[in-house]
Amino acid sequence: MSKFFQSFADLPSSRGRALCLGNFDGLHLGHQKLLESCLQKARDKKLSSLVFSFDPHPRKFLSDPSKIRILTLLEEKRHLLGAMGFDEILLQRFDREFSKIEADEFVKILTRYLCAKVVLFGRDFRFGKGAKGSRECFEKVSGVEVVELEAVRDKASEVLSSERIRSLVLSGDVESANRLLGYPYFLSGEVIHGDKLGKQLGFPTANLQTFNECLPKPGVYFSSVCLKESSLLYPSVTNVGFRPSVSNQGELRIETHLLQFQDELVGQRLRLHFFKRLRPEKKLSGQSALAAQIKEDVVAAQQFWAQKFDLRDSERIYSRQLAPTLKQEILGFISKIS
């Protein structure tokens, strides 16, 4: 099990580490390649493995925080990185004092204090005050292997990046975002009380309160719910939007209807995975029209999931005990529906 740290000063001494540097927002396929390369180096050279990342994201601290919408909450970043199998994970507190560390001094921290024997980072990664640090800063340091990985590209030769994934999610193209992530994009949060309109219409919903910043474009999505307390996972259909058919208050809500699931979820924490956008949000005339549209959406979701597995397999359509780590949960689920 990985050990977590919030400051490089808290890490114990070591005979040698393979160390991976990066922000790792979203932990997409490019990040995964870099992280797996670090783990392989650690195995080959019999070193301990360390991820060196930052909290908050440096761009959040150094510029207008509203200009970047983080894909992964700190809690989920810990969970995703922990699933990779590293010995140590450092989520360095990025504050004013840390931001003033010059690049050369940062290299000393890595090589002398943290005993890094191998340092890996992406080609575009920069470090130190003013983001001036690069591979060249290690040239005067002996006994350290520096690995600078090229950016991972998709079939269209476009670079995989967190910024690109943010744009895809915000535009509602979660299918394309998922291909770059290597897993279904998700939001995390707690189920809170709603106005029970869905229940009155025959389609009860779980109303998700989340601190995620990068929300899919308003609309209706094929989705799935992973209940954190039980690790059970259920297909669902989700509306992200302002509910123009029933309200003019302009409050964005995330409401998901779990297919053939009747248990009370208020107070439970869950992950909501997005697979495909069905349609945009639209204003309907009255509750009867709204109920008819929801029914149509539910039927579409049932058809979508029926292509993945037999809906008659379970009273709850699909539920099984999943492995404790998110990576295993996701990989197991994808293998089931592929």
Beta strands, then each sheet from edge to edge (+ up, - down):
strand 1: 3-5
strand 2: 17-21
strand 3: 48-55
strand 4: 88-93
strand 5: 116-122
strand 6: 145-149
strand 7: 185-192
strand 8: 206-210
strand 9: 219-227
strand 10: 233-241
strand 11: 253-258
strand 12: 269-279
sheet 1: 1+ 4+ 3+ 2+ 5+ 6+
sheet 2: 7+ 8- 11+ 10- 9+ 12- 7+
end
